[in-house]
């Protein structure tokens, strides 16, 4: 049987460890979670900006899988932070929905085919805004 008290609990001053499904989950205060997540998103945005500015649909479609890969990696990095101390289920769903949309976008064969995904990204951005993210959801 696992004990709830570990050496890590004594060291972790800004994190709370909880046991769920046998795994230790980090729980961060909402403000800390947003700050760390936004830093990850800002770095991903900078990396995506470095991919260039496509001028044609063909160039855009060639760039999309690379940008989607960067976005998915940043989502996974945010997920690795742990959970916010409030609205954790909402944020888990938000991040999973983002990953799903970026996977779909990476397979698009035309800009027209991406329209439903782009609309979904807009909806997800509103959820991100409502939670308080500044950088995440604004790519």
C-alpha positions as CSV (number, residue, x, y, z in Angstrom):
1,X,0.0,0.0,0.0
2,X,1.3,3.4,-0.9
3,X,1.8,6.0,1.7
4,X,0.5,9.5,1.2
5,X,3.5,11.0,3.0
6,X,6.7,11.0,1.0
7,X,10.0,12.8,1.1
8,X,8.9,14.7,-2.0
9,X,5.9,16.1,-0.1
10,X,8.3,17.8,2.3
11,X,10.4,19.3,-0.4
12,X,7.5,20.5,-2.7
13,X,6.5,23.8,-1.3
14,X,4.4,25.1,-4.2
15,X,3.0,21.7,-5.2
16,X,0.6,19.4,-3.6
17,X,0.8,15.7,-4.3
18,X,-2.4,13.6,-4.4
19,X,-3.0,10.0,-5.2
20,X,-5.4,9.3,-8.0
21,X,-5.6,6.0,-9.9
22,X,-2.3,5.0,-8.3
23,X,-0.4,7.9,-9.8
24,X,0.9,10.9,-8.0
25,X,-0.5,14.1,-9.6
26,X,0.9,17.5,-9.0
27,X,-1.7,20.1,-8.2
28,X,-0.7,23.8,-8.7
29,X,-2.4,26.9,-7.6
30,X,-4.4,28.3,-10.5
31,X,-2.2,31.4,-10.9
32,X,1.0,29.3,-10.9
33,X,-0.5,26.8,-13.3
34,X,-1.5,29.6,-15.7
35,X,2.0,31.3,-15.4
36,X,3.8,28.0,-16.2
37,X,1.5,27.0,-19.0
38,X,1.6,30.4,-20.6
39,X,5.4,30.2,-20.6
40,X,5.2,26.9,-22.5
41,X,2.7,28.3,-24.9
42,X,4.7,31.4,-25.6
43,X,7.8,29.3,-26.4
44,X,5.7,27.1,-28.7
45,X,4.3,30.2,-30.4
46,X,7.9,31.5,-30.9
47,X,9.0,28.2,-32.4
48,X,6.0,28.1,-34.7
49,X,6.7,31.7,-35.9
50,X,10.2,30.5,-36.9
51,X,8.6,28.1,-39.4
52,X,8.1,31.0,-41.8
53,X,5.2,32.8,-43.5
54,X,3.6,30.7,-46.2
55,X,2.3,32.6,-49.2
56,X,0.3,29.9,-51.0
57,X,-2.1,27.3,-49.9
58,X,0.4,24.6,-50.8
59,X,3.1,26.2,-48.7
60,X,0.6,26.6,-45.8
61,X,-0.5,23.0,-46.0
62,X,3.2,21.9,-46.0
63,X,3.8,23.9,-42.9
64,X,0.7,22.8,-40.9
65,X,1.9,19.4,-39.8
66,X,5.1,21.0,-38.4
67,X,3.1,23.6,-36.5
68,X,0.6,21.0,-35.3
69,X,3.5,18.9,-34.0
70,X,4.8,21.9,-32.0
71,X,1.4,22.6,-30.6
72,X,0.8,19.0,-29.6
73,X,4.2,18.9,-27.9
74,X,3.4,22.1,-26.0
75,X,0.0,20.6,-24.8
76,X,1.9,17.6,-23.6
77,X,4.3,19.8,-21.7
78,X,1.4,21.7,-20.1
79,X,-0.2,18.3,-19.2
80,X,3.1,17.3,-17.5
81,X,2.8,20.3,-15.2
82,X,0.1,18.6,-13.3
83,X,-3.3,20.1,-12.7
84,X,-4.7,23.4,-11.5
85,X,-6.2,23.4,-8.0
86,X,-9.6,24.3,-9.4
87,X,-11.4,23.3,-12.6
88,X,-9.0,20.4,-13.2
89,X,-11.5,18.3,-15.2
90,X,-12.3,21.3,-17.4
91,X,-8.7,21.9,-18.2
92,X,-8.0,18.2,-18.8
93,X,-10.8,18.2,-21.3
94,X,-9.6,21.5,-22.9
95,X,-6.1,20.1,-23.4
96,X,-7.4,16.8,-24.8
97,X,-9.7,18.6,-27.2
98,X,-6.8,20.8,-28.4
99,X,-4.7,17.8,-29.1
100,X,-7.5,16.1,-31.0
101,X,-8.1,19.3,-33.2
102,X,-4.3,19.7,-33.9
103,X,-4.1,16.0,-34.9
104,X,-7.0,16.5,-37.3
105,X,-5.5,19.8,-38.7
106,X,-2.2,18.1,-39.3
107,X,-4.0,15.7,-41.8
108,X,-5.9,18.4,-43.7
109,X,-5.6,18.3,-47.4
110,X,-7.0,21.8,-48.0
111,X,-7.7,25.0,-46.0
112,X,-11.4,24.4,-46.7
113,X,-11.1,21.0,-45.0
114,X,-9.7,22.7,-41.9
115,X,-12.6,25.1,-41.4
116,X,-14.5,22.9,-38.8
117,X,-11.2,22.5,-36.9
118,X,-10.5,26.2,-37.0
119,X,-14.0,26.9,-35.7
120,X,-13.3,24.4,-32.9
121,X,-10.0,26.1,-32.1
122,X,-11.9,29.4,-31.7
123,X,-14.4,27.8,-29.3
124,X,-11.5,26.3,-27.3
125,X,-9.8,29.7,-27.2
126,X,-12.8,31.1,-25.5
127,X,-12.6,28.4,-22.8
128,X,-8.9,29.1,-22.4
129,X,-9.7,32.8,-22.0
130,X,-12.4,32.1,-19.4
131,X,-10.0,30.1,-17.4
132,X,-7.5,33.0,-17.4
133,X,-4.8,31.9,-19.8
134,X,-3.0,34.8,-21.5
135,X,-0.8,33.0,-24.1
136,X,-2.4,29.5,-24.3
137,X,-5.2,29.4,-26.8
138,X,-4.1,32.5,-28.7
139,X,-1.8,31.0,-31.3
